[in-house]
């Protein structure tokens, strides 16, 4: 593919990612609030958000397999139309005070999310080897726009029409349709998504059993799971420690910027230093997040911890995606990508549902402290792969030593607390 055309396709995917993330952030911002004004019991208020995640889980594998036959472009366009339809159904649910209709609407939006999960893989497919990691990170950088625009649109739409939040979901419909128009310009070469019929590739068990695949999956799942756990618990913890809701929202916005703003240069860092080094740096940033939570429960402690959490997620998630793309052939991509994202999503789903209970049982600081063994396993897997493949061995050893020092420091702090 010509470089100018390649860059244009990546830009289209990055724009589509930004628009999708706006939709996702809008649902996360007002979904529970809309549910609470309809639900007969407070325990059902978060149902619209839960059904969005359920929609993603249900649609993930079928979306991947269907795009093998129909192509990325057709799949992505179907996803945006599902998002628009979901917004309309959700708006009807709000207008008619029907929680099942609202929940079904967000379920359809979750199906849109399932298709959108493959934007970053499509970027890796249209880019050449030298540009691949940058393409992935540029697509992920679309989240910066969502961090700023998503909450703003959700708040603007809330009082725009009656009942409240009806306008938010109608705005969501418009954003989804704009994404449809953007993706009409996407053109992925047929050779990318139509491998030879005789080449069916390896069974999924052999693909998943590769050391690099397992390490990439475990690293990305670690980053996603820990990030979701802490992000979900943060507003509750901050309110518990007497922070205003607006202050908690500011911390979350800083966190989301930390998640996506580094994407403008993460790909360049991977190209220069290697994917394992960047993922290990992500582990170190997560350790920094945990240590920062020990400094107190003021705004500065929460904000600093959540920014470190966001940047750590960025390095782990983009690094894991870049590492994964080298473990499968074009004929195997649907299975390999779908299994990867289904596992990551399942880990995130468990962590999001478990966050409240863990926070209630352990408290903010201890909840984060108990994540250290998980991070230790992630670091060990990265070091092992680096040594096993003789890839970046010297820096891997140095970074693992730094991580060991941080863990020893953590152990000392824990002993002092006891």
Secondary structure, 3 states (H helix, E strand, C coil): CCHHHHHHHHHHHHHHHHHHHHHHHHHHHHHHHHHHCCCCCHHHCCHHHHHHHHHHHHHHHHHHHHHHHHCHHHHHHHHHHHHHHHHHHHHHHHHCCCHHHHHHHHHHHHHHHHHHCCHHHHHHHHCCCCCHHHHHHHHHCCHHHHHHHHHHHHHHHHCCCCCCCHHHHHHHHHHHHHHHHHHCCCCCCHHHHCCCCCCCCCCHHHHHCCHHHHHHHHHHHHHHHHHHHHHHHHHHHHHHCCCCHHHHHHHHHHHHHHHHCCHHHHHHHHHHHCHHHHHHHHHHHHHHHHHHHCCCCCHHHHHHHHHHHHHHHHHHHHHHHHHHCCCCCHHHHHHHHHHHHHHHHHHHHHHHHHHHHHHHHHCHHHHHHCCHHHHHHHHHHHHHHHHHCCCCHHHHHHHHHHHHHHHHHHHHHHHHHC
